[in-house]
């Protein structure tokens, strides 16, 4: 399935806007993604291995925090998005 | 819906009736809606990219009291997107420039100008006389400050933010609705997410998002339509795709949850990990001044110029240096001759300072940073090099 990568993180995915991953759960997806692109790891995870609090992961339109977090099952037809906070406005 | 405090029943003059006729003839606004708009008091924080279209449309629509908060001065790089300001305004306070334009569009609007930075000390006072807050600021500490002040004062926070060609919009801190902290409990560490000044922004993007904010403000005032409360709208201008994600109120939210731990405004710079003036990275590496480099190059000295900017920046202007973007440098050091003297430069000297550190750690002994980058070169050596 495809994971859409937000603009601020594309510099760590070889400028790709979406990345193909093989995963049955959100946890596997994140693991595959950071294996393919090791530079992403420190931007997605804090030192203790938790997903950073300014990065949200959505399966379709739902936040994984309100699903089963890393255990959330994924289907090939799901749209997975990583949405970090941005602050620009001026 | 949001209760707009209308201290007096407002009536429209004949001039106003004519001005707002396209609103008055549609039942979704009508006379009652236009009177609500006139009674409404909206505070726009920031008169920049988002604030420009936001304030222009709210004034045109007949919002009766429009507060503007800004402390900045118009500069030439603003005009690519901050459409409320013009060439003649460069160097003027944004508030003066914006205030004039708004009065020019609609003299019936009471524009209240606050030339200040929003701080923990003044936010609640500033918000007191307004019904709705529209956040058009440009940094994380102010985003969290505005959110918390909205939650604490019970006022909706009409939110948008932008980066390059993508934007996010929502309405936070309504009664029963989620707040910004429900979405993002904590800010990113400083430096991880670039600002518009560092990362660039497509000029039309604040136009799109600022108009979405204006739309949400007007819907809140009218009490009609479907608000973005509980939804995060994602706008991708390049793909021209609009998506929405579900937002939920987090019962454990530190500011709007059932047992809030944030009961007053805090130090948001500290919350965002910004500790006063941080020592610039450029201070710790050997530097060469532009004038000295010029003299030595003119003497024909064997100096290798390394440009660590991105290829699209090289196209704007360059010093004829060898281009290796900072991000590629670790993998491409083999292109460099460690026996030669190397001067690294970027736009302002920050990225090249990192390059100098990297190269020195890798054993390059004769590497210096061009102080102030190509900007300083333009200022001090060759004014024909454009600044960007």
Interface residues (C-beta under 8 A of the other chain):
Chain A: X6 X7 X8 X11 X43 X52 X53 X54 X56 X58 X61 X62 X63 X66 X81 X83 X84 X85 X86 X87 X88 X89 X90
Chain B: X46 X48 X49 X50 X51 X72 X78 X82 X135 X136 X137 X138 X139 X140 X143 X160 X161 X162 X163 X164 X165 X166 X168 X183 X184 X185 X186 X187 X188 X192 X193 X194 X195 X196 X199 X201 X206 X232 X234 X243 X244 X245 X246 X247 X248 X327
